[in-house]
Amino acid sequence: QSALTQPPSASGSPGQSLTISCTGTSSDVGVYNSVSWYQQHPGKAPKLMIYDVSKRPSGVPDRFSGSKSGNTASLTVSGLQAEDEADYYCSSYAGSSRWVFGTGTKVTVL
Amino acid sequence: EVQLVESGGGLVQPGGSLRLSCAASGFTVSSNYMSWVRQAPGKGLEWVSVIYSGGSTYYADSVKGRFTISRHNSKNTLYLQMNSLRAEDTAVYYCARDFDLGYWGQGTLVTVSS
């Protein structure tokens, strides 16, 4: 099972919007609505930001939103803030009780 | 409050074994999906294994046959027994709860080196 493909980096100025893509295949992202997004600050554990493509856990700001089209899922961060600077990973259920993560995107707030 | 606390990491020689523990509080381990996810130094996340509430277990191809996930219901603790360790198993190992990995522990570092 190959990792999902994410851009290595993305950046934006405070207040701007930023979108990160996550490209999989018809065996994972394309067929299951079980795509999640995680935020990870340096030295910290990942934190769930989006699940089931577009749902936000309690406590996650509504600046974070998710979507999916075909084999590609996306995470959009609106109104970028300094604390959004972190690594972001997507993941997808891949069938047969297996999960696959994305390659990760380092987000920089300029 | 849901809490997950991993322990058991350390330095081990190639070919050696190690058992990781994940002590849970605030919920019942045996009633939830519980997974192990690892992250090699400076690298991305990799799903390792899952145990369902019914007891079924599944593994990534990279660890199948070498790692075993289990739980101790009365101790409310998840385990990962790691045998035949290789240098490429060096990573921070996290335990996580739920199908969508909604809760994570702080991780424990495993270093495989001679």
Interface residues (C-beta under 8 A of the other chain):
Chain A: Q1 A3 S34 S36 Y38 A45 P46 K47 L48 Y51 D52 P57 Y89 S91 Y93 S96 S97 R98 W99 V100 F101 G102 T103 G104
Chain B: S35 V37 G44 L45 E46 W47 V50 Y52 S56 Y58 A60 D61 Y94 F99 D100 L101 G102 Y103 W104 G105 Q106 G107
